Structure formats: structure tokens, C-alpha cells
């Protein structure tokens, strides 16, 4: 039974490294080295390092990313909404 519980904890730990996303994220600032966007649902501000693209300030995107918390996140993919 202990092995089963331990195995489940390890599996859930591995799943925590999967990608997260924000449905509607308004770009506050953008350059080649960083990007900040604010979730229109929760109001939280997300900080991304090295997004490789400059996104339009004031535009809204759906963004997928990896990382924990709200800072130093890695942008994986984005989709322009409006």
C-alpha cells in the first residue's frame, strides 16, 4: 500500500511540469528579452523571459507556457485572439 501511495505522489509530481495556459492575456510590455501580460480573467500579471517574438502591446493572446509561479516563465506557444 505504501508503494502505491508513493507511486501516485511521483506521478502527480511529474504531471506538475506540464504546460499551463492563460485563456485571455493582454500584453502590457514586450521586447526580445521579456514580456509581461495580464490575465483578463484573474488580473494576475505573468512575466516571461526571452519570448523570441515581440507581441503587440494592448493586444490579447491565448498563451501556453511552462514554469511555476508568475515570474521567469518560458513561453511555449501563443495564439492571437483580438
C-alpha positions in Angstrom: 0.0 0.0 0.0 2.9 2.4 0.8 4.4 1.7 -2.6 1.1 2.5 -4.3 0.8 5.9 -2.5 4.4 6.7 -3.2 4.0 5.9 -6.8 0.9 8.1 -7.1 2.8 11.0 -5.5 5.6 10.6 -8.0 3.2 10.5 -10.9 1.4 13.7 -9.8 4.7 15.4 -9.3 5.7 14.6 -12.9 2.4 16.0 -14.2 3.0 19.3 -12.5 5.7 20.1 -15.1 3.2 20.1 -17.9 2.3 23.2 -19.8 -0.2 25.8 -18.4 -2.1 28.3 -20.4 -4.0 31.6 -20.0 -7.2 32.0 -22.0 -7.0 35.8 -22.5 -3.8 37.6 -21.7 -3.4 41.3 -22.6 0.2 42.3 -23.4 1.5 45.0 -21.1 5.1 45.2 -22.4 7.1 43.2 -24.9 10.7 43.1 -26.2 13.1 40.4 -27.3 14.3 39.7 -23.7 11.0 39.8 -21.8 7.2 40.1 -22.0 4.5 40.9 -19.4 0.9 40.1 -19.8 -2.2 40.4 -17.6 -4.9 37.8 -17.4 -8.3 39.3 -18.2 -10.0 36.6 -16.1 -8.0 36.8 -12.8 -6.0 40.1 -13.2 -2.7 38.3 -12.5 0.4 39.5 -14.3 2.7 36.9 -15.9 6.4 37.6 -16.6 8.1 35.7 -19.5 11.8 35.5 -20.2 13.1 35.5 -23.8 9.8 35.2 -25.7 11.7 35.3 -29.0 8.9 37.4 -30.5 7.6 40.9 -29.9 3.9 40.8 -29.4 1.7 43.9 -29.9 1.2 45.9 -26.7 -2.5 46.1 -25.9 -3.4 43.0 -28.0 -4.9 39.9 -26.4 -3.4 36.4 -26.9 -4.0 32.9 -25.6 -0.6 31.8 -24.3 0.8 28.4 -23.3 3.9 28.3 -21.0 6.0 26.2 -18.6 7.2 27.2 -15.2 5.9 27.8 -11.7 4.5 30.9 -10.2 4.2 34.1 -12.2 7.8 35.1 -13.0 10.6 33.7 -15.1 8.2 31.7 -17.2 9.0 30.1 -20.6 6.6 30.9 -23.4 5.8 27.8 -25.4 3.1 29.0 -27.9 0.7 31.8 -28.4 -2.4 32.4 -30.4 -3.7 35.9 -31.4 -7.3 36.5 -30.2 -8.0 40.2 -30.8 
